[in-house]
Amino acid sequence: MTIFLITFGFFIVVVAAMAVGYIFQQKSLAGSCGGLSTMGIEKACDCDNPCEKRLEREKKAAQKEKAKNLIDVKNI
């Protein structure tokens, strides 16, 4: 039982160290094969009529991008 607990503890320490590494790198997890973009799909939802939540998210993203562009123009 002692060997099991030592081994389990070791694995917990290794997993925690990997998690801390990702936190400090501030990178999001990514697949090794490139994801949907390698298949020619630009987004996960290819609906003709997106739901209200998706439309709202796209609207907010467009507003953020517009605000960012305005800030960039002012800094020039």
N, C-alpha and C positions, 0 to 999 in steps of 0.2 A: 504494500500500500504506500510505503514511503517513496518508492521509485515512481509510482504513478503520480503522486502529488508533486514531486520535483519536476517531472516531465511536463505535467499540466501547467505548473507555474512558469516553466521556461517558455512554453508556447504562448501563454498570456503575455509575458514580457515582450516576446518577439512581435506579436500582433500589435501591442500598444506602441512599440517603437515604430512600426510601419505607419500606424495612424498618425503619430506625431510628425513623422517625416512628411506626409501628405499635407498636414495642417500648415506646416512651416513653408512648404513650397507654394501654397495657395493655388494649386492646380485642381481642376476638376478631373474626376476619373474619366478615362477614355478607353474605348475598345482598341484592341490591337489591329483590327482589320479596317478601321476607318469609319465604321458605322454606316448610316443610311446614305451619306453623300457619295459613297463609292458605287451605289446602285442607281444614282441619278435622281434620288428623292431628296428634295430640299427641306422637307419638313415631315414630321411624323404623321401629321393629319393632312391628307390630301383630299379633304372633303370639298365638294363644290359649294356648299353652304355651311360655313363654319358656325359653331354654336356661339351663343352670346358671350360666354366667358372668354373664348378665343379671340373674338372680335375686340373685346375690351382690353385684353393683353396686348394685342397688336396695336391698338390705338395708343396705349400708354407707352409702348416701345417706340412708336413713331414720334410721340411728344418728347421723349427723352432724347432721341436722336436729333430732333430739331433744336432742342435746347443746347445740346452739345455742340452742334454746328454753329449756333449763334455765339457761343462762348469762344469757339476757335476763331471765328471771324473777328471778334473784338480783340483778341490777343495778337492779331497780325499787325 
